[in-house]
Amino acid sequence: MFIFANLIRAVADLLSIILNAYMWIIIVNVLLSWVNPDPYNPIVQFFAKVTEPVLNKIRNVFPFVYAGGIDFSPMVVILAIYFLQGFLVPTLHQFAIFLR
């Protein structure tokens, strides 16, 4: 059973790293939007391709996140990431400890 526990712990660690990296990608994308970069730059296109599907879903589900010319959808996604890091990752770690 310890093998399954180690697998769950590794998944929790990997999920934490992925969530943290995605949060930083969103932050960089927001900062890039403030400076109006070249839209044909491959780095700018990468950030847009990675973040826009999630941000568009948030904008469609919660139309009020775009208020007064300010887009709050990145903040909603970052809050969701913090929730997942504070709830899901520790729950998976505790489940792995329980399985040992």
N, CA, C and O of each residue as an XYZ file, in Angstrom:
400
protein
N       0.812     -1.198      0.000
C       0.000      0.000      0.000
C       0.860      1.268      0.000
O       0.399      2.343     -0.386
N       2.109      1.127      0.437
C       2.990      2.300      0.472
C       3.294      2.809     -0.936
O       3.580      3.993     -1.111
N       3.237      1.931     -1.946
C       3.483      2.364     -3.316
C       2.386      3.318     -3.768
O       2.668      4.349     -4.379
N       1.139      2.978     -3.469
C       0.015      3.845     -3.821
C       0.094      5.165     -3.048
O      -0.233      6.222     -3.587
N       0.525      5.101     -1.792
C       0.681      6.313     -0.992
C       1.753      7.223     -1.589
O       1.578      8.439     -1.652
N       2.856      6.629     -2.023
C       3.906      7.431     -2.662
C       3.434      8.022     -3.983
O       3.808      9.142     -4.331
N       2.616      7.279     -4.722
C       2.061      7.797     -5.966
C       1.153      8.998     -5.701
O       1.239     10.004     -6.405
N       0.291      8.902     -4.696
C      -0.603     10.007     -4.351
C       0.204     11.218     -3.909
O      -0.124     12.346     -4.275
N       1.252     10.999     -3.132
C       2.093     12.114     -2.684
C       2.807     12.773     -3.862
O       2.917     13.998     -3.913
N       3.294     11.970     -4.806
C       3.961     12.515     -5.991
C       2.978     13.307     -6.848
O       3.337     14.351     -7.392
N       1.760     12.828     -6.971
C       0.733     13.554     -7.727
C       0.428     14.886     -7.043
O       0.261     15.901     -7.720
N       0.353     14.895     -5.730
C       0.103     16.137     -4.996
C       1.242     17.132     -5.201
O       1.001     18.321     -5.409
N       2.471     16.651     -5.144
C       3.623     17.536     -5.362
C       3.645     18.079     -6.779
O       3.900     19.265     -6.986
N       3.379     17.223     -7.754
C       3.350     17.645     -9.151
C       2.226     18.648     -9.397
O       2.417     19.630    -10.114
N       1.065     18.408     -8.812
C      -0.058     19.337     -8.935
C       0.286     20.696     -8.346
O      -0.071     21.729     -8.912
N       0.969     20.700     -7.227
C       1.374     21.955     -6.607
C       2.331     22.734     -7.512
O       2.202     23.950     -7.650
N       3.281     22.044     -8.121
C       4.232     22.703     -9.019
C       3.527     23.250    -10.249
O       3.800     24.372    -10.674
N       2.621     22.464    -10.823
C       1.888     22.900    -12.019
C       1.014     24.110    -11.704
O       0.977     25.065    -12.480
N       0.317     24.078    -10.585
C      -0.525     25.216    -10.205
C       0.306     26.469     -9.970
O      -0.083     27.564    -10.378
N       1.441     26.309     -9.317
C       2.318     27.454     -9.064
C       2.856     28.027    -10.376
O       2.888     29.245    -10.552
N       3.276     27.159    -11.293
C       3.784     27.623    -12.584
C       2.690     28.328    -13.379
O       2.952     29.349    -14.015
N       1.462     27.794    -13.351
C       0.370     28.410    -14.101
C       0.007     29.778    -13.518
O      -0.346     30.700    -14.253
N       0.096     29.896    -12.208
C      -0.165     31.189    -11.583
C       0.847     32.225    -12.075
O       0.474     33.360    -12.372
N       2.116     31.847    -12.164
C       3.134     32.781    -12.643
C       2.959     33.091    -14.120
O       3.239     34.208    -14.556
N       2.501     32.123    -14.890
C       2.222     32.379    -16.306
C       1.102     33.405    -16.446
O       1.169     34.286    -17.304
N       0.085     33.297    -15.617
C      -1.004     34.280    -15.650
C      -0.501     35.656    -15.249
O      -0.869     36.653    -15.869
N       0.332     35.723    -14.223
C       0.871     37.016    -13.775
C       1.707     37.652    -14.876
O       1.591     38.852    -15.127
N       2.552     36.859    -15.538
C       3.366     37.399    -16.627
C       2.482     37.862    -17.774
O       2.756     38.893    -18.388
N       1.430     37.116    -18.070
C       0.508     37.513    -19.134
C      -0.177     38.837    -18.803
O      -0.357     39.675    -19.687
N      -0.551     39.031    -17.570
C      -1.165     40.298    -17.159
C      -0.165     41.439    -17.296
O      -0.505     42.508    -17.803
N       1.055     41.218    -16.850
C       2.084     42.255    -16.981
C       2.359     42.578    -18.444
O       2.565     43.740    -18.794
N       2.364     41.562    -19.299
C       2.568     41.800    -20.726
C       1.421     42.614    -21.327
O       1.636     43.422    -22.230
N       0.227     42.404    -20.832
C      -0.914     43.149    -21.378
C      -0.825     44.638    -21.043
O      -1.427     45.464    -21.730
N      -0.088     44.980    -20.008
C       0.048     46.386    -19.632
C       1.005     47.132    -20.553
O       0.880     48.346    -20.717
N       1.965     46.421    -21.160
C       2.966     47.102    -21.975
C       2.675     47.019    -23.470
O       3.430     47.566    -24.274
N       1.594     46.345    -23.855
C       1.173     46.242    -25.253
C       2.297     45.707    -26.146
O       2.826     46.434    -26.986
N       2.660     44.421    -25.959
C       3.772     43.853    -26.732
C       3.346     43.509    -28.159
O       2.168     43.586    -28.507
N       4.309     43.135    -28.959
C       4.066     42.707    -30.332
C       3.276     41.394    -30.313
O       3.771     40.406    -29.772
N       2.074     41.348    -30.879
C       1.263     40.123    -30.820
C       1.841     38.970    -31.647
O       1.401     37.831    -31.494
N       2.810     39.242    -32.512
C       3.415     38.185    -33.320
C       4.659     37.590    -32.675
O       5.266     36.675    -33.231
N       5.039     38.091    -31.524
C       6.167     37.538    -30.783
C       5.785     36.137    -30.288
O       4.710     35.976    -29.709
N       6.630     35.121    -30.496
C       6.279     33.761    -30.077
C       6.053     33.607    -28.580
O       5.226     32.802    -28.154
N       6.781     34.373    -27.787
C       6.599     34.290    -26.329
C       5.229     34.838    -25.946
O       4.534     34.247    -25.120
N       4.843     35.951    -26.532
C       3.535     36.545    -26.261
C       2.431     35.599    -26.729
O       1.417     35.446    -26.049
N       2.621     34.969    -27.877
C       1.635     34.020    -28.379
C       1.521     32.806    -27.464
O       0.422     32.296    -27.247
N       2.646     32.341    -26.926
C       2.616     31.221    -25.984
C       1.781     31.561    -24.757
O       0.912     30.786    -24.358
N       2.045     32.727    -24.157
C       1.294     33.106    -22.963
C      -0.189     33.253    -23.265
O      -1.026     32.883    -22.442
N      -0.522     33.785    -24.423
C      -1.927     33.936    -24.800
C      -2.589     32.577    -25.022
O      -3.715     32.357    -24.576
N      -1.899     31.668    -25.706
C      -2.472     30.341    -25.960
C      -2.666     29.533    -24.692
O      -3.596     28.731    -24.598
N      -1.795     29.739    -23.719
C      -1.879     28.976    -22.480
C      -2.941     29.542    -21.535
O      -3.615     28.785    -20.837
N      -3.091     30.858    -21.510
C      -3.991     31.457    -20.526
C      -5.377     31.788    -21.050
O      -6.347     31.714    -20.296
N      -5.497     32.148    -22.308
C      -6.790     32.625    -22.813
C      -7.921     31.610    -22.741
O      -9.049     32.014    -22.457
N      -7.697     30.308    -22.981
C      -8.833     29.382    -22.831
C      -9.448     29.397    -21.432
O     -10.671     29.379    -21.289
N      -8.614     29.428    -20.417
C      -9.126     29.447    -19.040
C      -9.769     30.794    -18.726
O     -10.849     30.848    -18.138
N      -9.109     31.875    -19.117
C      -9.645     33.202    -18.834
C     -10.957     33.440    -19.581
O     -11.864     34.074    -19.042
N     -11.070     32.938    -20.818
C     -12.327     33.084    -21.556
C     -13.460     32.315    -20.904
O     -14.596     32.789    -20.879
N     -13.166     31.124    -20.370
C     -14.202     30.375    -19.654
C     -14.690     31.152    -18.434
O     -15.890     31.204    -18.163
N     -13.769     31.748    -17.712
C     -14.143     32.542    -16.538
C     -14.995     33.733    -16.972
O     -15.993     34.053    -16.326
N     -14.606     34.385    -18.058
C     -15.373     35.538    -18.551
C     -16.776     35.126    -19.004
O     -17.724     35.894    -18.840
N     -16.920     33.918    -19.574
C     -18.231     33.455    -20.015
C     -19.114     33.041    -18.844
O     -20.319     33.291    -18.852
N     -18.518     32.409    -17.840
C     -19.293     31.956    -16.680
C     -19.660     33.127    -15.779
O     -20.787     33.214    -15.291
N     -18.709     34.024    -15.562
C     -18.934     35.188    -14.712
C     -18.774     36.453    -15.548
O     -17.678     37.011    -15.605
N     -19.834     36.917    -16.193
C     -19.686     38.089    -17.061
C     -19.353     39.381    -16.304
O     -18.932     40.361    -16.918
N     -19.535     39.395    -15.004
C     -19.267     40.601    -14.222
C     -17.786     40.796    -13.927
O     -17.414     41.814    -13.344
N     -16.920     39.841    -14.316
C     -15.488     39.990    -14.018
C     -14.839     41.056    -14.885
O     -13.732     41.505    -14.587
N     -15.505     41.464    -15.946
C     -14.990     42.543    -16.784
C     -15.841     43.774    -16.501
O     -16.860     44.008    -17.151
N     -15.402     44.555    -15.517
C     -16.202     45.688    -15.054
C     -15.381     46.964    -15.140
O     -14.236     47.011    -14.690
N     -15.965     47.975    -15.710
C     -15.316     49.282    -15.771
C     -14.043     49.282    -16.592
O     -13.144     50.078    -16.322
N     -13.940     48.414    -17.585
C     -12.748     48.356    -18.416
C     -11.602     47.582    -17.792
O     -10.509     47.543    -18.359
N     -11.823     46.970    -16.646
C     -10.786     46.190    -15.973
C     -11.212     44.726    -15.974
O     -12.334     44.398    -15.588
N     -10.322     43.862    -16.404
C     -10.595     42.428    -16.471
C     -10.122     41.771    -15.177
O      -8.926     41.739    -14.887
N     -11.071     41.248    -14.407
C     -10.739     40.600    -13.141
C     -10.631     39.080    -13.268
O     -10.444     38.393    -12.264
N     -10.747     38.549    -14.482
C     -10.681     37.095    -14.643
C      -9.332     36.501    -14.215
O      -9.324     35.400    -13.665
N      -8.189     37.170    -14.438
C      -6.934     36.596    -13.913
C      -6.940     36.490    -12.383
O      -6.389     35.544    -11.820
N      -7.563     37.459    -11.722
C      -7.637     37.399    -10.262
C      -8.506     36.220     -9.806
O      -8.193     35.563     -8.813
N      -9.593     35.957    -10.534
C     -10.459     34.823    -10.195
C      -9.696     33.510    -10.356
O      -9.807     32.617     -9.516
N      -8.922     33.395    -11.434
C      -8.141     32.176    -11.657
C      -7.059     32.027    -10.587
O      -6.826     30.922    -10.098
N      -6.403     33.112    -10.222
C      -5.372     33.040     -9.182
C      -5.986     32.655     -7.840
O      -5.391     31.884     -7.087
N      -7.163     33.179     -7.535
C      -7.844     32.776     -6.299
C      -8.220     31.297     -6.331
O      -8.119     30.612     -5.314
N      -8.652     30.802     -7.486
C      -8.965     29.377     -7.622
C      -7.710     28.530     -7.435
O      -7.762     27.461     -6.827
N      -6.587     29.007     -7.958
C      -5.322     28.281     -7.787
C      -4.939     28.249     -6.304
O      -4.518     27.208     -5.799
N      -5.081     29.373     -5.607
C      -4.790     29.387     -4.169
C      -5.708     28.438     -3.411
O      -5.273     27.769     -2.473
N      -6.969     28.376     -3.810
C      -7.895     27.449     -3.161
C      -7.445     26.005     -3.377
O      -7.417     25.211     -2.437
N      -7.099     25.671     -4.607
C      -6.657     24.304     -4.888
C      -5.362     23.964     -4.154
O      -5.187     22.843     -3.677
N      -4.453     24.945     -4.067
C      -3.209     24.695     -3.334
C      -3.451     24.584     -1.825
O      -2.720     23.878     -1.130
N      -4.448     25.262     -1.331
C      -4.725     25.212      0.102
C      -5.644     24.077      0.515
O      -5.665     23.693      1.684
N      -6.413     23.529     -0.436
C      -7.359     22.467     -0.104
C      -6.970     21.125     -0.720
O      -6.808     20.137     -0.003
N      -6.820     21.085     -2.028
C      -6.624     19.816     -2.718
C      -5.247     19.207     -2.455
O      -5.142     18.015     -2.170
N      -4.212     20.004     -2.547
C      -2.850     19.476     -2.354
C      -2.657     18.938     -0.930
O      -2.161     17.821     -0.781
N      -3.029     19.685      0.130
C      -2.882     19.116      1.475
C      -3.779     17.895      1.708
O      -3.404     16.982      2.445
N      -4.957     17.876      1.085
C      -5.835     16.723      1.222
C      -5.191     15.484      0.610
O      -5.256     14.399      1.188
N      -4.574     15.639     -0.549
C      -3.870     14.511     -1.160
C      -2.689     14.068     -0.309
O      -2.436     12.869     -0.189
N      -1.961     15.010      0.283
C      -0.843     14.647      1.173
C      -1.356     13.885      2.384
O      -0.763     12.877      2.770
N      -2.435     14.340      2.988
C      -2.970     13.659      4.152
C      -3.513     12.279      3.799
O      -3.390     11.336      4.581
N      -4.112     12.167      2.618
C      -4.598     10.866      2.158
C      -3.428      9.893      1.974
O      -3.531      8.713      2.308
N      -2.318     10.406      1.439
C      -1.133      9.561      1.274
C      -0.585      9.110      2.625
O      -0.160      7.964      2.768
N      -0.590      9.989      3.601
C      -0.142      9.618      4.946
C      -1.074      8.583      5.564
O      -0.621      7.668      6.253
N      -2.384      8.728      5.318
C      -3.358      7.791      5.843
C      -3.166      6.390      5.256
O      -3.426      5.397      5.935
N      -2.721      6.303      4.017
C      -2.559      5.028      3.357
C      -1.328      4.256      3.829
O      -1.250      3.045      3.617
N      -0.375      4.920      4.456
C       0.838      4.227      4.892
C       0.603      3.325      6.028
O       1.534      2.674      6.502
